[in-house]
Amino acid sequence: MSLRDERGFTLTELLIGMTISIVLLTATLTTFNSLYRIEHDNDARLDTVEVARNALDVQARQLRNLAKRLNNTPVIDTVGSYDFIFQTSDPNRTWVRYCLDTTNAPASTDRARVWTQESNVGSAVTAAMRTGCPAGGASSTLWTATRIVADHVTNRRAAQDRPLFSYRCTSGTTCTASAATFDQIVNVSTQLLVDTTPGAGAPELRVATGIYLRNQNQAPTASFVTTPGSSSRTVVLNASASTDYEGRTMNYYWFKQTMPALASIDCASPTVSATGPVRTLWGAAGFIGESITLSHTFPSTDGAAGTTRNIGLVACDPGDRYGTAGISPTIAVQIPN
């Protein structure tokens, strides 16, 4: 067909042109839709990761301000791979819980959720407050705030066991085995594995942090040696080998024969009472002095030279933590000539 030809396009030519146009348009729309879907999924993943990161930032601030022990009351209540309860040092000494929910719909192992709960009610966590994630029922009146802080968590996807929380302790990993040793935890690590499209698309992303518990006061280690003094029946007691994990100055309390029961020791209240020559501290009538080194002369009522007397030491740090030596078991010291 020439430029001067006025016959136009044939039907066949028109159909071929329309077909080519439709193919090109379909390919363009398919590509656009695919790119849009990928971008949407990436945005959702990044938004979820950002929410998880914000949750860890909040948790890190709370752990850096872990409450200090008062009257021998622990500030860490629950230690688990997917459940952690601790107390903060804010004016209300708030209890905070973080736990992983894989069972309450829509939560599942493919889409777990991390909950946080807070409580200013009472001075201790009750058993009901540890039940379920999040704890509900009667305990919901004790947890005064409950909310989701991370979604699409895949730590336990496909029967995998990748702990949400892990702990480093002053005396090895056994410190997480019982509540009596929780005060030995000095570092808490948290990892969130996040995936909005598990099993498809891009791999899961990892958000992690590790916090040193700067307010976690460790119990000191008490130790002492004895040497004969310069005068008759005198012994020098030296506790300079005692150590404090935080390197702080300690107070030292010495006992003879009658030692305080461990449960009665209260470093915050070292009140000495006296009845004649007998001085009593923490219920023990054998208190003989307070000092890092102590020169003690055994009276004749303790027996002749060569007689052994039991000596005990309590080393207290500036908080309410203590270490003992010669209390359980006792350390026998021989009266020198």
C-alpha positions as CSV (number, residue, x, y, z in Angstrom):
1,M,0.0,0.0,0.0
2,S,1.5,3.4,-1.1
3,L,1.1,6.7,0.7
4,R,-1.5,7.7,-1.8
5,D,-3.5,4.5,-1.3
6,E,-6.8,5.2,0.5
7,R,-8.0,1.7,1.0
8,G,-6.9,1.6,4.7
9,F,-6.0,-1.6,6.7
10,T,-7.4,-5.0,5.9
11,L,-9.3,-6.9,8.7
12,T,-6.4,-9.4,8.9
13,E,-3.9,-6.6,9.4
14,L,-6.1,-5.0,12.0
15,L,-6.5,-8.3,13.9
16,I,-2.8,-8.9,13.8
17,G,-2.1,-5.4,15.2
18,M,-4.6,-5.8,17.9
19,T,-3.2,-9.2,18.9
20,I,0.3,-7.8,19.1
21,S,-0.9,-4.9,21.2
22,I,-2.8,-7.2,23.6
23,V,0.3,-9.4,24.0
24,L,2.5,-6.4,24.7
25,L,0.0,-4.9,27.1
26,T,-0.5,-8.2,29.0
27,A,3.3,-8.7,29.3
28,T,3.6,-5.1,30.6
29,L,0.8,-5.4,33.1
30,T,2.1,-8.9,34.3
31,T,5.6,-7.4,34.8
32,F,4.1,-4.4,36.6
33,N,1.9,-6.6,38.8
34,S,4.8,-8.8,39.7
35,L,7.1,-5.9,40.5
36,Y,4.3,-4.3,42.6
37,R,3.7,-7.5,44.5
38,I,7.4,-7.9,45.2
39,E,7.7,-4.3,46.3
40,H,4.6,-4.7,48.5
41,D,6.0,-7.9,50.1
42,N,9.4,-6.2,50.7
43,D,7.7,-3.2,52.3
44,A,5.7,-5.5,54.6
45,R,8.9,-7.4,55.5
46,L,10.8,-4.2,56.2
47,D,7.9,-2.7,58.2
48,T,7.7,-5.9,60.3
49,V,11.5,-5.9,60.9
50,E,11.3,-2.3,61.9
51,V,8.6,-3.0,64.4
52,A,10.6,-5.9,65.8
53,R,13.7,-3.7,66.0
54,N,11.7,-1.1,68.0
55,A,10.5,-3.8,70.4
56,L,14.1,-4.9,71.0
57,D,15.2,-1.3,71.6
58,V,12.5,-0.9,74.2
59,Q,13.4,-4.2,75.9
60,A,17.1,-3.1,75.9
61,R,16.3,0.1,77.7
62,Q,14.3,-1.8,80.3
63,L,17.0,-4.4,80.9
64,R,19.7,-1.7,81.2
65,N,17.5,-0.3,84.0
66,L,16.9,-3.7,85.7
67,A,15.8,-3.1,89.3
68,K,18.3,-3.5,92.1
69,R,17.6,-6.2,94.7
70,L,15.9,-5.0,97.9
71,N,15.8,-7.2,101.0
72,N,17.0,-10.2,99.2
73,T,14.1,-10.1,96.8
74,P,15.0,-11.3,93.3
75,V,14.4,-9.0,90.3
76,I,14.3,-11.8,87.7
77,D,11.2,-14.0,88.1
78,T,11.1,-16.3,85.0
79,V,13.9,-17.3,82.7
80,G,13.1,-19.4,79.6
81,S,13.9,-19.7,75.9
82,Y,10.6,-18.1,75.0
83,D,9.5,-16.4,78.2
84,F,11.3,-13.8,80.3
85,I,10.0,-11.8,83.3
86,F,12.0,-9.2,85.1
87,Q,11.6,-6.0,87.2
88,T,12.6,-2.5,86.1
89,S,14.0,0.2,88.3
90,D,11.4,2.9,87.5
91,P,9.7,4.5,90.5
92,N,6.9,1.8,90.4
93,R,9.5,-1.1,90.0
94,T,7.4,-2.4,87.2
95,W,7.4,-6.1,86.3
96,V,7.8,-6.7,82.6
97,R,7.1,-9.9,80.6
98,Y,8.1,-10.9,77.1
99,C,6.8,-14.2,75.7
100,L,6.3,-15.9,72.3
101,D,2.8,-16.9,71.3
102,T,2.4,-19.7,68.7
103,T,-1.1,-21.0,69.7
104,N,-3.6,-18.2,70.0
105,A,-5.1,-17.7,66.5
106,P,-4.0,-16.2,64.2
107,A,-0.7,-17.0,65.8
108,S,1.0,-20.2,64.8
109,T,4.5,-21.6,64.4
110,D,4.6,-20.0,61.0
111,R,3.4,-16.7,62.3
112,A,4.3,-16.4,66.0
113,R,3.8,-13.2,67.9
114,V,5.8,-11.6,70.7
115,W,3.7,-10.2,73.6
116,T,4.7,-7.9,76.4
117,Q,2.9,-7.5,79.6
118,E,3.5,-5.0,82.4
119,S,2.4,-4.9,86.0
120,N,2.7,-2.4,88.9
121,V,0.4,-4.5,91.1
122,G,2.0,-6.1,94.2
123,S,5.7,-6.8,94.9
124,A,5.9,-10.3,93.3
125,V,4.7,-12.2,90.3
126,T,2.0,-14.7,90.9
127,A,1.8,-18.2,89.4
128,A,-1.3,-17.1,87.3
129,M,0.7,-14.3,85.8
130,R,3.1,-16.9,84.3
131,T,0.4,-19.0,82.7
132,G,-0.1,-18.8,79.0
133,C,1.2,-16.2,76.6
134,P,-0.2,-13.8,77.1
135,A,-1.5,-14.6,80.6
136,G,-5.3,-14.0,80.7
137,G,-8.1,-14.7,83.0
138,A,-7.7,-13.6,86.6
139,S,-4.0,-12.7,85.9
140,S,-5.1,-10.1,83.3
141,T,-6.2,-7.9,86.2
142,L,-2.6,-8.1,87.6
143,W,-0.9,-7.4,84.2
144,T,-2.0,-3.8,83.8
145,A,-0.9,-3.5,80.1
146,T,-0.8,-6.2,77.4
147,R,0.2,-5.7,73.8
148,I,1.8,-7.3,70.7
149,V,5.3,-5.9,70.0
150,A,6.4,-8.2,67.1
151,D,4.5,-10.2,64.5
152,H,5.4,-12.8,61.8
153,V,8.1,-14.3,64.1
154,T,9.4,-17.7,62.8
155,N,11.8,-18.8,65.6
156,R,9.8,-22.1,66.0
157,R,8.7,-22.6,62.4
158,A,8.9,-26.2,61.0
159,A,9.6,-27.6,64.5
160,Q,12.8,-25.6,64.8
161,D,14.0,-24.5,68.2
162,R,15.7,-21.2,67.9
163,P,15.4,-19.5,71.3
164,L,14.0,-16.1,71.6
165,F,16.2,-15.5,74.7
166,S,19.6,-16.8,75.7
167,Y,21.6,-16.0,78.8
168,R,25.2,-15.7,79.9
169,C,26.0,-16.2,83.5
170,T,28.8,-15.8,86.0
171,S,29.0,-19.5,86.7
172,G,28.1,-21.1,83.5
173,T,24.7,-22.0,81.9
174,T,23.4,-23.8,85.0
175,C,22.4,-20.5,86.5
176,T,19.2,-20.6,84.5
177,A,18.1,-23.9,86.0
178,S,16.5,-22.6,89.1
179,A,15.2,-19.3,90.5
180,A,17.8,-19.4,93.2
181,T,20.5,-18.8,90.6
182,F,18.8,-16.2,88.4
183,D,20.9,-13.5,90.1
184,Q,24.0,-14.9,88.3
185,I,22.7,-13.8,84.9
186,V,24.8,-11.0,83.6
187,N,23.9,-10.9,79.9
188,V,20.6,-11.4,78.0
189,S,20.6,-11.9,74.2
190,T,17.4,-11.7,72.1
191,Q,16.9,-12.8,68.5
192,L,13.8,-12.4,66.4
193,L,13.6,-14.3,63.1
194,V,11.0,-12.5,61.0
195,D,9.3,-13.7,57.7
196,T,6.0,-12.4,56.3
197,T,6.0,-15.1,53.6
198,P,7.4,-18.2,55.3
199,G,8.4,-20.9,52.8
200,A,8.2,-18.6,49.8
201,G,10.0,-15.5,48.5
202,A,12.9,-14.0,50.3
203,P,14.5,-15.7,53.3
204,E,13.6,-14.7,56.9
205,L,15.4,-11.8,58.4
206,R,17.2,-11.8,61.8
207,V,16.9,-9.0,64.4
208,A,19.1,-9.4,67.5
209,T,20.5,-7.6,70.4
210,G,22.5,-8.4,73.5
211,I,22.3,-6.5,76.8
212,Y,24.7,-6.5,79.8
213,L,22.7,-6.3,83.0
214,R,24.7,-3.5,84.6
215,N,22.4,-3.4,87.7
216,Q,22.5,-7.1,88.3
217,N,24.4,-7.3,91.7
218,Q,26.4,-10.5,92.1
219,A,27.1,-12.1,95.4
220,P,30.6,-11.6,96.7
221,T,33.0,-14.5,97.5
222,A,34.1,-14.6,101.1
223,S,37.5,-16.1,102.0
224,F,39.9,-15.7,104.9
225,V,43.1,-17.0,106.4
226,T,44.3,-17.1,110.0
227,T,47.7,-16.5,111.5
228,P,48.9,-16.5,115.2
229,G,49.0,-13.0,116.7
230,S,51.9,-11.3,118.5
231,S,50.4,-12.0,122.0
232,S,49.3,-15.1,123.8
233,R,46.0,-16.7,122.7
234,T,45.6,-14.2,119.9
235,V,44.8,-15.0,116.2
236,V,44.7,-12.6,113.3
237,L,41.8,-13.1,110.9
238,N,42.4,-11.8,107.4
239,A,39.6,-11.5,104.8
240,S,41.6,-9.7,102.1
241,A,41.3,-12.7,99.8
242,S,37.5,-12.0,99.5
243,T,36.3,-10.6,96.2
244,D,33.3,-8.8,94.8
245,Y,32.2,-9.3,91.2
246,E,31.6,-5.6,90.7
247,G,34.8,-4.7,92.5
248,R,33.1,-2.7,95.2
249,T,34.2,-2.2,98.9
250,M,32.7,-4.7,101.3
251,N,31.9,-5.0,105.0
252,Y,33.2,-8.0,106.9
253,Y,31.5,-9.6,109.9
254,W,33.2,-12.2,112.1
255,F,31.6,-14.9,114.2
256,K,32.9,-17.5,116.7
257,Q,31.2,-20.8,117.5
258,T,27.6,-19.6,117.0
259,M,27.1,-18.7,113.3
260,P,24.1,-16.9,111.8
261,A,21.6,-19.0,109.8
262,L,22.0,-18.2,106.1
263,A,18.3,-17.2,105.8
264,S,18.7,-14.7,108.6
265,I,21.6,-12.7,107.1
266,D,20.5,-9.2,106.0
267,C,23.4,-7.0,104.9
268,A,21.1,-4.0,104.9
269,S,20.5,-4.3,108.6
270,P,23.7,-5.2,110.5
271,T,22.3,-4.3,113.9
272,V,24.4,-5.6,116.8
273,S,22.9,-6.1,120.2
274,A,24.9,-6.9,123.4
275,T,24.1,-8.6,126.7
276,G,27.2,-8.3,128.9
277,P,30.1,-9.8,127.0
278,V,27.9,-11.5,124.4
279,R,27.2,-9.7,121.2
280,T,24.5,-10.8,118.8
281,L,24.1,-10.2,115.1
282,W,21.4,-11.8,112.8
283,G,20.5,-14.1,115.7
284,A,24.0,-15.4,116.2
285,A,25.4,-14.9,119.7
286,G,29.0,-15.3,118.6
287,F,29.6,-12.0,116.8
288,I,33.2,-10.9,117.5
289,G,33.9,-7.9,115.3
290,E,33.6,-6.0,112.0
291,S,36.8,-5.4,109.9
292,I,38.7,-6.8,106.9
293,T,41.4,-7.9,109.4
294,L,40.6,-8.7,113.0
295,S,42.9,-9.5,115.9
296,H,41.0,-11.7,118.3
297,T,42.2,-12.9,121.7
298,F,40.5,-16.0,122.9
299,P,39.3,-15.7,126.5
300,S,40.0,-18.5,129.0
301,T,36.4,-19.6,128.7
302,D,37.2,-20.8,125.1
303,G,39.5,-23.5,126.5
304,A,43.2,-24.1,126.8
305,A,45.8,-23.5,124.0
306,G,45.3,-26.1,121.3
307,T,41.6,-26.1,121.7
308,T,39.8,-25.5,118.4
309,R,37.0,-22.9,117.9
310,N,34.8,-22.5,114.8
311,I,35.2,-19.2,113.0
312,G,32.8,-17.8,110.4
313,L,32.9,-14.7,108.1
314,V,30.1,-12.9,106.3
315,A,31.2,-10.5,103.5
316,C,28.5,-7.9,102.5
317,D,28.6,-5.8,99.4
318,P,27.0,-2.3,99.2
319,G,23.8,-3.8,98.2
320,D,22.2,-6.7,100.0
321,R,24.3,-9.5,98.6
322,Y,26.7,-11.5,100.8
323,G,29.2,-14.3,100.7
324,T,30.2,-16.6,103.6
325,A,33.2,-18.6,104.7
326,G,33.3,-20.9,107.6
327,I,29.6,-20.9,108.3
328,S,28.4,-23.9,106.4
329,P,30.6,-25.8,106.8
330,T,32.4,-24.3,109.7
331,I,36.2,-23.6,109.8
332,A,38.0,-24.7,112.9
333,V,40.7,-22.5,114.2
334,Q,43.2,-23.7,116.9
335,I,43.8,-21.4,119.9
336,P,47.5,-20.5,119.8
337,N,49.8,-20.6,122.9
